[in-house]
């Protein structure tokens, strides 16, 4: 059962500066979802076209709405789906289509494919309105969510996580060019997805990695250590790059459960101290620990397609740390900002959209010349 936050008084919808006028629900499902919105966000009422982010929704509100809809409808509604389906009416339409096994169109403009996005180390990414609004109006996104992040079955290998996402991608988008993006640690999952998709005859047309954390970098070293410890900082600063391959190879000889235990302890402590992102949500420590342990043990295969690497100016990564052997056809772009704020970065969103739009133009030109 979902526990709702205590409210001293409900907020009148009319007191908010909304761009939409109030419209009452037309169906029982719309009415139920509007009620869930109102309860989660502490509002007197919510219209069917009111957007979650316009109503002042945050990560905690998103989690409550996601879990409440799943519990009260019996259908899984992933938290990340709020990016594309942010109003009661859109959610009701999505659930109705899923119950009838209908594949919804991913774009009003058939020439612009959806962008499939892999989360970072938290297991999901909830894009901020500023990022979403900086994309083209008709650009659709599909956000992957780590299996088991809210309980249930979770996986301890990158290959297995990637296989789940590949299955979802092929099911929702059976034809057309694949545009794949990933945040931070999700870059490793994206590379494994690309390898699996290539074997299925659906190669990734364009890959975009946003502030990637890839093997043989100081970023991957930081992930394996507790960054708050002074000894860890000293190791990161002084360990010669020539020893990185030896260090990484040695990790495979450490039993998997020891990695997972260590990450669970670190995550639990950081969550208790309020230093972990989305610490207010009830995300599975076990799933997150398994993800981080799997990252350390995985060796990604090279990707020989076009890849855009989008780096924040204050990122931990640098251009020289990104392996040319792993990504031989990489193009690096730098945008102003820092790693912690990428999910709301307008500059990153503009670069991402420009990257995929350019790839789409290149593909159209190739088809015309064929």
Backbone torsions as a table, in degrees:
resi	resn	phi	psi	omega
1	UNK	NA	133.7	-179.6
2	UNK	-78.6	129.9	178.9
3	UNK	-95.1	119.9	-178.6
4	UNK	-86.6	147.8	177.8
5	UNK	-67.6	147.7	178.7
6	UNK	-75.2	135.5	180.0
7	UNK	-120.1	134.3	176.8
8	UNK	-77.5	-35.4	179.5
9	UNK	-154.9	145.7	179.3
10	UNK	-82.2	148.4	-179.6
11	UNK	-94.2	134.8	177.8
12	UNK	-72.7	132.1	179.6
13	UNK	-58.5	-37.3	-176.6
14	UNK	-66.2	-15.1	179.0
15	UNK	-81.3	-9.2	179.4
16	UNK	-91.8	150.2	178.7
17	UNK	-89.5	81.7	-177.3
18	UNK	-99.3	146.6	179.7
19	UNK	-85.3	-11.6	-179.4
20	UNK	-107.9	143.1	174.8
21	UNK	-83.1	158.5	-177.2
22	UNK	-68.4	131.9	173.7
23	UNK	-132.6	127.2	-176.8
24	UNK	-73.3	155.0	178.6
25	UNK	-63.3	148.4	178.4
26	UNK	-102.4	-11.9	-176.5
27	UNK	-140.4	167.4	179.4
28	UNK	-64.4	-36.7	-179.5
29	UNK	-67.8	-44.4	177.2
30	UNK	-60.5	-40.5	180.0
31	UNK	-63.5	-41.5	179.9
32	UNK	-64.0	-45.5	-177.4
33	UNK	-68.0	-38.9	176.7
34	UNK	-62.4	-37.0	177.5
35	UNK	-65.4	-42.0	178.3
36	UNK	-62.4	-43.7	176.8
37	UNK	-56.1	-50.0	-176.3
38	UNK	-61.9	-43.2	-179.5
39	UNK	-66.0	-42.3	-177.1
40	UNK	-69.5	-34.0	-174.9
41	UNK	-102.1	1.0	176.6
42	UNK	69.1	38.9	-178.7
43	UNK	-110.1	152.4	178.8
44	UNK	-66.5	-40.7	177.9
45	UNK	-157.8	160.5	179.7
46	UNK	-135.9	133.6	177.5
47	UNK	-81.0	159.7	-175.4
48	UNK	-68.8	-20.8	-179.7
49	UNK	-102.7	5.6	-179.8
50	UNK	-74.0	129.4	-177.5
51	UNK	-84.9	140.1	-178.3
52	UNK	-54.3	-46.1	-177.0
53	UNK	-71.9	-35.5	177.5
54	UNK	-65.3	-27.6	179.7
55	UNK	-80.7	0.6	179.4
56	UNK	89.6	20.9	-178.4
57	UNK	-66.0	144.4	177.5
58	UNK	-127.0	-173.4	-175.7
59	UNK	-62.8	-36.7	178.9
60	UNK	-68.0	-44.1	177.7
61	UNK	-61.3	-38.7	179.3
62	UNK	-63.4	-42.3	179.9
63	UNK	-64.9	-41.9	179.8
64	UNK	-63.3	-45.3	-179.8
65	UNK	-63.4	-44.9	-179.2
66	UNK	-59.2	-48.3	-178.0
67	UNK	-70.0	-38.3	-179.5
68	UNK	-65.5	-43.1	178.9
69	UNK	-62.9	-43.3	-180.0
70	UNK	-62.6	-41.9	-178.2
71	UNK	-69.7	-43.0	-170.8
72	UNK	-88.7	-15.1	177.3
73	UNK	-108.6	-18.0	-177.4
74	UNK	77.8	7.9	178.2
75	UNK	-117.1	139.3	-179.8
76	UNK	-70.4	126.2	174.9
77	UNK	-124.9	105.5	-176.1
78	UNK	-72.5	144.1	-178.8
79	UNK	-54.5	-41.9	-176.9
80	UNK	-67.7	-14.6	179.4
81	UNK	-67.4	-16.7	178.4
82	UNK	-63.9	-20.5	179.1
83	UNK	-62.6	-43.7	-177.8
84	UNK	-98.4	-22.4	-176.5
85	UNK	-126.8	76.9	-169.6
86	UNK	-96.3	-1.7	-179.6
87	UNK	-119.5	158.5	177.7
88	UNK	-54.9	-38.7	-178.5
89	UNK	-67.5	-43.3	179.8
90	UNK	-66.0	-38.3	178.7
91	UNK	-66.7	-42.9	178.9
92	UNK	-61.1	-41.3	178.7
93	UNK	-64.4	-40.7	178.9
94	UNK	-63.2	-48.0	-178.9
95	UNK	-64.5	-38.0	178.0
96	UNK	-63.9	-41.1	179.3
97	UNK	-67.5	-40.7	-179.7
98	UNK	-65.3	-37.2	-179.7
99	UNK	-66.6	-26.6	178.4
100	UNK	-98.8	4.4	-179.4
101	UNK	58.2	43.8	176.3
102	UNK	-99.5	135.0	175.8
103	UNK	-88.8	116.1	179.5
104	UNK	-72.5	146.6	175.4
105	UNK	-64.0	139.8	-176.9
106	UNK	-87.7	-10.5	-179.1
107	UNK	-159.5	138.4	175.1
108	UNK	-65.7	-30.1	175.9
109	UNK	-97.3	108.0	-174.6
110	UNK	-65.2	-16.4	-179.0
111	UNK	-82.9	-8.9	-179.2
112	UNK	-111.8	105.0	-178.8
113	UNK	-68.1	161.1	175.6
114	UNK	-70.6	157.8	173.6
115	UNK	-105.1	123.4	177.4
116	UNK	-94.6	127.9	-170.8
117	UNK	-120.4	126.3	176.5
118	UNK	-94.7	135.2	-179.1
119	UNK	-67.4	172.9	173.2
120	UNK	-91.8	-153.7	-172.1
121	UNK	-70.6	-14.2	-180.0
122	UNK	-75.1	-20.1	-179.8
123	UNK	101.7	-11.7	172.6
124	UNK	-160.4	157.8	177.7
125	UNK	-131.4	122.1	176.4
126	UNK	-103.0	103.6	-178.1
127	UNK	-67.1	140.9	178.2
128	UNK	-78.1	156.7	-179.1
129	UNK	-54.4	-35.6	-178.7
130	UNK	-61.8	-38.3	178.3
131	UNK	-70.0	-49.3	-177.3
132	UNK	-61.0	-43.0	-177.7
133	UNK	-71.1	-18.6	179.2
134	UNK	-80.6	-11.5	176.1
135	UNK	-82.6	166.5	177.7
136	UNK	-60.4	147.8	-175.7
137	UNK	-57.7	-35.8	-176.9
138	UNK	-98.8	10.9	179.4
139	UNK	-80.4	121.2	179.6
140	UNK	-97.4	146.3	178.3
141	UNK	-122.1	147.0	169.2
142	UNK	-124.9	117.1	-175.7
143	UNK	-99.8	121.1	176.7
144	UNK	-76.7	151.0	179.2
145	UNK	-129.7	131.5	-175.6
146	UNK	-56.9	126.0	176.5
147	UNK	-56.9	132.8	178.1
148	UNK	84.0	2.1	-176.0
149	UNK	-64.5	-24.4	177.0
150	UNK	-116.7	28.2	-179.2
151	UNK	104.9	162.8	-179.5
152	UNK	95.2	-162.0	-174.8
153	UNK	-69.3	131.1	173.8
154	UNK	-130.4	163.6	-171.6
155	UNK	-120.4	152.0	-178.6
156	UNK	-113.2	14.4	175.5
157	UNK	-131.0	140.0	177.6
158	UNK	-60.7	-37.6	-179.8
159	UNK	-58.1	-39.8	-177.7
160	UNK	-72.9	-40.3	177.7
161	UNK	-63.1	-45.5	179.5
162	UNK	-61.8	-37.7	-179.8
163	UNK	-63.7	-38.3	176.8
164	UNK	-62.4	-45.3	-178.6
165	UNK	-67.7	-38.1	177.6
166	UNK	-62.3	-41.9	177.6
167	UNK	-61.0	-42.1	178.6
168	UNK	-65.5	-42.5	-178.5
169	UNK	-63.0	-49.2	-177.9
170	UNK	-64.4	-36.1	-180.0
171	UNK	-67.6	-41.7	-176.7
172	UNK	-85.1	-22.2	-175.1
173	UNK	-141.3	74.1	-172.8
174	UNK	-69.3	-19.6	-177.8
175	UNK	-138.8	153.9	175.3
176	UNK	109.3	166.4	-179.6
177	UNK	-66.5	140.7	-177.8
178	UNK	-99.0	122.5	173.9
179	UNK	-108.7	118.4	-174.1
180	UNK	-123.7	132.1	178.4
181	UNK	-128.2	158.7	179.8
182	UNK	-152.6	146.5	175.5
183	UNK	-101.0	135.7	166.9
184	UNK	48.2	-122.0	-177.0
185	UNK	-63.1	-24.0	178.6
186	UNK	-61.9	-14.1	178.3
187	UNK	-60.0	-35.4	179.4
188	UNK	-67.4	-39.7	177.0
189	UNK	-65.1	-42.3	-179.3
190	UNK	-61.4	-39.6	178.6
191	UNK	-65.5	-39.2	177.5
192	UNK	-68.1	-37.9	175.8
193	UNK	-60.8	-42.9	179.8
194	UNK	-60.4	-40.5	179.3
195	UNK	-65.5	-42.3	-179.3
196	UNK	-70.1	-38.3	178.6
197	UNK	-65.5	-37.5	178.1
198	UNK	-60.7	-39.1	179.0
199	UNK	-67.5	-25.0	178.9
200	UNK	-87.0	-0.9	-177.7
201	UNK	80.2	18.7	177.8
202	UNK	-124.1	68.6	-177.0
203	UNK	-63.9	148.6	177.2
204	UNK	-69.8	124.0	-177.6
205	UNK	-75.6	-38.9	178.2
206	UNK	-148.3	131.8	177.9
207	UNK	-113.6	137.8	176.3
208	UNK	-130.7	123.9	-179.8
209	UNK	-112.9	120.2	-175.6
210	UNK	-100.8	115.9	-175.1
211	UNK	45.0	59.1	-173.7
212	UNK	-68.8	147.7	171.5
213	UNK	-113.7	104.3	-173.1
214	UNK	-117.7	162.3	-179.2
215	UNK	-57.9	155.4	176.4
216	UNK	63.8	36.2	176.0
217	UNK	-129.7	163.9	175.3
218	UNK	-65.7	-25.1	178.4
219	UNK	-63.0	-44.9	-179.8
220	UNK	-66.5	-31.3	177.2
221	UNK	-67.8	-42.0	179.8
222	UNK	-61.8	-37.2	-178.3
223	UNK	-61.7	-34.1	-176.1
224	UNK	-81.1	-11.3	-177.4
225	UNK	-115.7	164.3	174.5
226	UNK	-82.2	107.7	-173.1
227	UNK	-65.7	-14.2	-179.1
228	UNK	-83.4	-11.0	-175.6
229	UNK	-88.0	131.4	-177.7
230	UNK	-60.6	-32.5	178.4
231	UNK	-65.8	-39.8	177.9
232	UNK	-60.7	-43.6	179.6
233	UNK	-61.2	-39.8	-179.0
234	UNK	-67.1	-39.1	179.1
235	UNK	-63.7	-46.2	-179.4
236	UNK	-59.7	-39.1	-175.2
237	UNK	-74.2	-35.1	-168.7
238	UNK	-112.1	-12.9	-179.7
239	UNK	-65.3	122.9	-179.8
240	UNK	-61.9	142.5	179.7
241	UNK	-60.2	-28.4	-178.9
242	UNK	-63.7	-21.4	-179.1
243	UNK	-90.4	-8.5	-178.0
244	UNK	-56.9	-47.4	-179.5
245	UNK	-60.1	-38.6	179.4
246	UNK	-66.0	-44.8	179.7
247	UNK	-60.1	-45.3	-176.5
248	UNK	-68.1	-40.7	179.3
249	UNK	-62.4	-35.0	-179.0
250	UNK	-65.9	-25.1	-178.8
251	UNK	-63.7	-27.9	-177.8
252	UNK	-71.2	-17.5	179.5
253	UNK	-89.7	-7.2	175.7
254	UNK	-84.7	128.0	179.9
255	UNK	-52.3	140.6	-176.2
256	UNK	-57.1	-41.0	-175.1
257	UNK	-65.4	-26.7	177.8
258	UNK	-69.8	-40.4	174.9
259	UNK	-60.2	-46.2	-176.6
260	UNK	-64.9	-41.4	178.1
261	UNK	-60.5	-43.0	-178.8
262	UNK	-64.6	-43.4	179.9
263	UNK	-66.8	-36.4	177.6
264	UNK	-62.1	-41.5	179.5
265	UNK	-63.9	-45.3	-179.5
266	UNK	-63.2	-45.8	-178.9
267	UNK	-64.4	-41.3	179.8
268	UNK	-62.9	-42.8	179.5
269	UNK	-66.9	-44.2	-179.8
270	UNK	-64.7	-37.4	178.3
271	UNK	-66.8	-41.4	179.5
272	UNK	-62.6	-35.8	-179.6
273	UNK	-84.8	-4.0	179.7
274	UNK	74.6	20.3	-178.3
275	UNK	-96.4	-5.4	-179.1
276	UNK	-95.0	135.0	178.7
277	UNK	-61.3	139.9	-177.9
278	UNK	60.7	31.0	-177.3
279	UNK	-65.4	-18.0	-179.7
280	UNK	-78.7	-11.7	-179.6
281	UNK	-90.5	156.7	-178.8
282	UNK	-93.2	61.6	-179.8
283	UNK	-83.4	149.1	-175.8
284	UNK	-72.9	117.6	175.7
285	UNK	-64.6	-33.9	-178.8
286	UNK	-64.5	-45.9	179.7
287	UNK	-64.4	-41.6	-180.0
288	UNK	-67.0	-40.1	179.2
289	UNK	-65.6	-40.8	178.5
290	UNK	-63.5	-38.8	178.9
291	UNK	-61.9	-46.5	-177.4
292	UNK	-68.7	-36.5	177.0
293	UNK	-67.9	-39.3	179.3
294	UNK	-64.3	-36.9	179.3
295	UNK	-59.8	-42.7	-177.8
296	UNK	-67.0	-30.4	-173.7
297	UNK	-93.8	-6.7	-173.9
298	UNK	-93.5	139.1	176.1
299	UNK	-115.6	103.6	-175.8
300	UNK	-69.8	149.2	176.3
301	UNK	-83.2	150.0	178.6
302	UNK	-60.5	146.1	176.3
303	UNK	-109.6	120.9	-174.1
304	UNK	-101.6	15.4	175.7
305	UNK	-99.7	179.0	179.1
306	UNK	-70.3	132.6	179.0
307	UNK	-135.9	130.3	174.4
308	UNK	-101.1	127.3	177.9
309	UNK	-106.5	114.2	-177.2
310	UNK	-102.4	112.2	-175.7
311	UNK	-111.5	132.3	172.4
312	UNK	-72.4	148.2	-175.0
313	UNK	-62.5	-26.9	179.5
314	UNK	-105.7	22.4	-177.2
315	UNK	-66.5	155.1	174.6
316	UNK	-69.9	-28.3	-178.8
317	UNK	-81.5	159.1	173.2
318	UNK	-133.1	162.3	-176.9
319	UNK	-58.6	-37.4	-176.3
320	UNK	-72.3	-15.8	-178.2
321	UNK	-85.1	-10.8	-176.0
322	UNK	-88.9	118.0	-172.6
323	UNK	-65.3	124.8	175.4
324	UNK	-73.0	-30.0	177.0
325	UNK	-64.7	-36.4	-179.5
326	UNK	-76.8	-39.6	-177.6
327	UNK	-130.2	79.0	-174.3
328	UNK	-67.4	-23.4	-177.1
329	UNK	-112.9	46.4	-177.1
330	UNK	-87.0	147.7	171.9
331	UNK	-129.2	123.1	-175.1
332	UNK	-98.8	132.2	176.6
333	UNK	-127.8	138.4	-179.2
334	UNK	-113.3	134.5	176.4
335	UNK	-124.2	154.6	-178.8
336	UNK	-71.4	132.6	177.5
337	UNK	147.2	-172.6	177.9
338	UNK	-131.7	167.6	-172.9
339	UNK	-62.6	-35.4	-174.8
340	UNK	-69.2	-22.0	-173.7
341	UNK	-110.2	16.2	-174.7
342	UNK	-64.7	-33.8	-176.1
343	UNK	-66.1	-9.7	177.2
344	UNK	-121.9	10.1	-174.5
345	UNK	-78.1	117.8	176.1
346	UNK	-66.5	-40.1	-179.5
347	UNK	-62.7	-41.8	178.9
348	UNK	-65.7	-40.5	179.5
349	UNK	-64.2	-41.8	178.0
350	UNK	-61.8	-43.7	178.3
351	UNK	-63.4	-41.5	-179.8
352	UNK	-62.2	-47.0	-179.6
353	UNK	-63.5	-43.5	-179.8
354	UNK	-62.5	-37.8	179.7
355	UNK	-61.9	-48.7	-177.3
356	UNK	-74.6	-32.4	176.4
357	UNK	-65.3	-40.5	177.9
358	UNK	-64.9	-39.7	178.5
359	UNK	-64.6	-36.4	179.7
360	UNK	-67.8	-39.0	176.9
361	UNK	-64.2	-42.7	179.1
362	UNK	-61.1	-41.5	-179.7
363	UNK	-66.9	-40.4	179.3
364	UNK	-62.5	-42.1	179.1
365	UNK	-64.5	-37.6	179.8
366	UNK	-65.4	-41.0	180.0
367	UNK	-66.4	-37.6	-179.2
368	UNK	-68.7	-32.8	-178.6
369	UNK	-82.4	-14.2	-177.2
370	UNK	-74.2	NA	NA
